[in-house]
Amino acid sequence: MPAAYWEEAYRLRSYEVDFQNRLRLSALFHFMQETASNQIERQGVGIEVLRSDNLAWVLSRLLIVMDRCPGWGEEILVKTWPRGIARLFALRDFLITGRQGEVLDRATSNWLLVDLTTRRPKRLEEVFKRMPIDPGNHALERRLEKLPPLESTEEALSVRAAYQQIDLNRHVNNAHYVDWILDSFPLEWHQRFHLAGLQINFLAETRFGEMLTICRERTGERESFSQGIEGRKDDGKTLAFQARLDWRKDPVIS
């Protein structure tokens, strides 16, 4: 495998799947983050090295397309590679495959290198001198753009950032936003529909004790459709995140 690539295997445990024996999306986010972290650690730009310079990697945008959700006991391979730089964004892709090599999920992501004091992004050229890249290999042939504002929304869930959600950077970890998004739908919804794709853009960090109101776009139920969702802070104006979900009618449970 070329130096630009890194791959790790994960066997799914019972607490990483949902009531329909499908890998939880937040668990997959953790797998991707762990795999990427292990690669950059070996490239000399990992957590400890960056923290000594008061820096940290922060996920800014991610798009994932899911072809099949594996279940309890299955082994998956998470492969990742950096693709280069676009302005202040570090581009990184992921390919998730099954034991027989079949593609399960494809993802592309944008990351920022952030100063932990100012919370402002830093330039990436110096860091990328130590990172082999493959700019020509795309897991998804789509750019991660801004998402449009939602017009017709309904409040679905209010949450407070607590101990369990706070990571090493002292803010809510990206995977917990995914949990909040999916928690904003009733169980019956997850029985009728399954998630086939998600784009999430992180706009403002959420700190311990802060409240978010999860609002989602009103939409009709069809065989397949997209739906916008966002997390608003207490002031009612600041967006912590925006997301777009691609739903498919579940062929198994009606």
C-alpha positions as CSV (number, residue, x, y, z in Angstrom):
1,M,0.0,0.0,0.0
2,P,1.4,3.4,-0.9
3,A,2.6,5.7,1.9
4,A,-0.4,8.0,1.4
5,Y,-2.8,5.3,2.5
6,W,-3.6,3.9,5.9
7,E,-6.0,1.0,6.6
8,E,-7.4,-0.5,9.8
9,A,-9.8,-3.3,10.6
10,Y,-12.7,-3.2,13.0
11,R,-15.0,-6.0,14.2
12,L,-18.4,-4.6,15.1
13,R,-19.4,-5.0,18.7
14,S,-23.0,-5.3,19.9
15,Y,-23.1,-1.7,21.3
16,E,-22.0,-0.3,17.9
17,V,-25.2,-1.4,16.1
18,D,-28.7,-0.2,16.4
19,F,-32.0,-2.0,17.1
20,Q,-32.1,-3.2,13.4
21,N,-28.5,-4.6,13.6
22,R,-27.0,-1.8,11.6
23,L,-23.8,0.0,12.3
24,R,-24.5,3.2,14.1
25,L,-23.3,6.2,12.1
26,S,-21.7,7.8,15.1
27,A,-19.6,4.6,15.6
28,L,-18.5,4.8,12.0
29,F,-17.5,8.4,12.6
30,H,-15.4,7.3,15.5
31,F,-13.8,4.6,13.3
32,M,-12.9,7.1,10.6
33,Q,-11.5,9.6,13.2
34,E,-9.5,6.9,14.9
35,T,-8.0,5.6,11.6
36,A,-7.1,9.1,10.4
37,S,-5.6,10.0,13.8
38,N,-3.4,6.8,13.7
39,Q,-2.1,7.7,10.3
40,I,-1.2,11.3,11.1
41,E,0.4,10.1,14.3
42,R,2.8,8.0,12.3
43,Q,3.4,10.9,9.9
44,G,4.6,13.1,12.8
45,V,1.6,15.5,12.9
46,G,-0.5,13.7,15.5
47,I,-2.3,14.9,18.6
48,E,0.6,15.1,21.0
49,V,2.9,16.8,18.5
50,L,0.3,19.4,17.6
51,R,-0.7,20.0,21.2
52,S,2.9,20.9,22.0
53,D,2.4,23.7,19.5
54,N,-1.1,24.5,20.8
55,L,-2.7,23.2,17.6
56,A,-5.4,20.6,16.9
57,W,-7.1,19.0,13.9
58,V,-10.9,19.8,13.7
59,L,-13.4,18.3,11.3
60,S,-15.1,21.1,9.3
61,R,-17.2,19.2,6.7
62,L,-17.9,15.6,5.9
63,L,-20.0,13.9,3.2
64,I,-20.7,10.2,3.4
65,V,-22.6,7.9,1.1
66,M,-23.7,4.5,2.5
67,D,-24.3,1.6,0.2
68,R,-24.8,-1.0,3.0
69,C,-24.8,-1.0,6.8
70,P,-22.9,-3.9,8.2
71,G,-24.1,-5.7,11.4
72,W,-22.8,-7.1,14.7
73,G,-19.8,-9.3,14.3
74,E,-18.9,-8.2,10.8
75,E,-15.4,-7.0,10.1
76,I,-14.9,-3.9,8.1
77,L,-11.8,-2.2,6.8
78,V,-11.5,1.6,7.0
79,K,-9.0,3.0,4.5
80,T,-8.1,6.7,4.5
81,W,-5.7,9.0,2.6
82,P,-5.0,12.8,2.5
83,R,-5.7,14.4,-0.9
84,G,-4.0,17.8,-0.4
85,I,-5.1,21.3,0.5
86,A,-7.9,23.7,-0.7
87,R,-7.3,27.1,0.9
88,L,-7.3,26.4,4.7
89,F,-8.9,23.0,4.3
90,A,-7.0,19.7,4.5
91,L,-8.8,17.2,2.2
92,R,-9.1,13.6,3.4
93,D,-11.1,10.7,1.9
94,F,-12.3,7.4,3.3
95,L,-13.3,4.1,1.8
96,I,-15.0,1.5,4.0
97,T,-15.2,-2.1,2.7
98,G,-16.4,-5.5,3.9
99,R,-14.4,-8.6,4.4
100,Q,-14.8,-9.7,0.7
101,G,-13.7,-6.2,-0.5
102,E,-17.2,-4.9,-1.3
103,V,-17.6,-1.2,-0.9
104,L,-19.9,-0.3,2.0
105,D,-19.4,3.5,2.5
106,R,-17.5,6.3,0.8
107,A,-16.7,9.6,2.4
108,T,-14.8,12.8,1.7
109,S,-14.0,15.4,4.4
110,N,-12.4,18.8,5.1
111,W,-10.3,19.5,8.2
112,L,-8.9,22.6,9.8
113,L,-5.7,23.0,11.8
114,V,-6.8,25.2,14.6
115,D,-4.9,27.3,17.2
116,L,-6.4,26.2,20.5
117,T,-6.0,29.7,22.1
118,T,-7.4,31.9,19.3
119,R,-9.7,29.1,17.9
120,R,-8.6,30.3,14.4
121,P,-7.4,28.1,11.6
122,K,-3.7,28.0,10.6
123,R,-2.1,27.6,7.2
124,L,-1.3,24.0,6.2
125,E,1.7,24.1,3.9
126,E,4.3,23.3,6.6
127,V,2.4,20.4,8.0
128,F,1.7,18.9,4.5
129,K,5.4,18.7,3.8
130,R,5.4,15.7,6.1
131,M,2.3,14.0,4.7
132,P,2.3,11.9,1.5
133,I,-0.8,12.6,-0.5
134,D,-2.8,11.2,-3.4
135,P,-4.6,14.1,-5.0
136,G,-5.9,12.0,-7.9
137,N,-7.8,9.4,-6.0
138,H,-11.3,10.5,-4.9
139,A,-13.7,8.4,-2.8
140,L,-16.5,10.7,-4.0
141,E,-16.4,13.0,-7.0
142,R,-18.1,15.8,-5.1
143,R,-16.8,19.0,-3.5
144,L,-17.9,19.9,0.0
145,E,-19.7,23.3,-0.4
146,K,-21.8,25.4,2.0
147,L,-25.3,24.2,2.6
148,P,-28.2,26.5,2.0
149,P,-30.2,27.9,4.9
150,L,-33.4,26.2,5.8
151,E,-36.7,28.0,5.2
152,S,-39.5,25.9,6.7
153,T,-38.4,24.1,9.9
154,E,-39.7,22.5,13.0
155,E,-38.0,22.1,16.4
156,A,-37.3,18.5,17.0
157,L,-35.0,18.2,20.0
158,S,-33.2,20.3,22.6
159,V,-29.9,19.0,24.0
160,R,-27.2,20.2,26.4
161,A,-23.6,19.4,25.9
162,A,-22.4,17.2,28.8
163,Y,-19.4,15.4,30.0
164,Q,-19.9,12.4,27.6
165,Q,-19.8,14.6,24.5
166,I,-16.6,16.6,25.3
167,D,-13.4,15.5,23.7
168,L,-9.7,16.4,24.0
169,N,-10.3,19.8,22.4
170,R,-12.8,20.7,25.1
171,H,-15.8,20.8,22.7
172,V,-18.4,18.4,21.5
173,N,-16.9,15.7,19.3
174,N,-18.2,15.4,15.7
175,A,-19.7,11.9,16.3
176,H,-22.0,13.2,19.0
177,Y,-23.7,15.6,16.6
178,V,-24.6,12.6,14.5
179,D,-26.2,11.0,17.5
180,W,-28.2,14.2,18.2
181,I,-29.4,14.4,14.6
182,L,-30.7,10.8,14.6
183,D,-32.1,11.1,18.1
184,S,-34.3,14.0,16.8
185,F,-36.4,11.4,14.8
186,P,-38.8,9.0,16.5
187,L,-38.2,5.2,16.5
188,E,-41.0,4.7,14.0
189,W,-39.2,6.9,11.6
190,H,-36.1,4.7,11.7
191,Q,-38.3,1.7,11.1
192,R,-39.7,3.2,7.9
193,F,-36.5,4.8,6.5
194,H,-32.8,4.3,6.6
195,L,-30.1,6.8,6.1
196,A,-28.3,6.5,2.7
197,G,-26.2,9.6,2.9
198,L,-25.2,12.6,5.1
199,Q,-23.4,15.9,4.6
200,I,-22.6,17.8,7.8
201,N,-20.9,21.2,8.0
202,F,-19.6,22.3,11.4
203,L,-19.9,26.1,11.8
204,A,-19.3,26.9,15.5
205,E,-18.0,24.7,18.3
206,T,-20.3,23.6,21.2
207,R,-18.7,23.8,24.6
208,F,-19.7,22.0,27.9
209,G,-23.0,23.1,29.2
210,E,-24.2,24.9,26.1
211,M,-27.7,24.2,24.7
212,L,-28.6,23.4,21.1
213,T,-32.0,23.2,19.5
214,I,-32.1,20.7,16.6
215,C,-34.5,22.0,13.9
216,R,-35.3,20.0,10.8
217,E,-36.9,20.8,7.4
218,R,-40.5,19.9,6.9
219,T,-40.7,17.4,4.0
220,G,-43.0,14.8,2.6
221,E,-42.3,11.1,2.9
222,R,-41.4,9.4,-0.4
223,E,-39.4,6.4,-1.6
224,S,-36.3,8.6,-1.4
225,F,-35.8,12.2,-0.4
226,S,-33.3,14.7,1.1
227,Q,-33.9,16.7,4.3
228,G,-32.1,19.6,5.9
229,I,-31.4,19.9,9.6
230,E,-29.5,22.3,11.7
231,G,-28.4,22.9,15.3
232,R,-29.1,26.4,16.7
233,K,-27.5,27.9,19.8
234,D,-29.3,29.7,22.7
235,D,-29.3,33.0,20.9
236,G,-31.5,31.5,18.2
237,K,-29.2,32.9,15.4
238,T,-25.8,31.1,15.7
239,L,-25.7,27.8,13.9
240,A,-23.4,25.1,15.4
241,F,-23.9,22.9,12.4
242,Q,-25.9,22.3,9.2
243,A,-26.6,18.9,7.7
244,R,-28.4,17.3,4.8
245,L,-29.7,13.8,5.1
246,D,-30.6,11.4,2.3
247,W,-33.4,9.0,3.3
248,R,-34.5,5.8,1.6
249,K,-37.7,3.9,2.4
250,D,-36.7,0.7,4.3
251,P,-37.5,-2.4,2.2
252,V,-37.3,-4.7,5.2
253,I,-39.5,-3.0,7.8
254,S,-42.6,-1.1,6.6
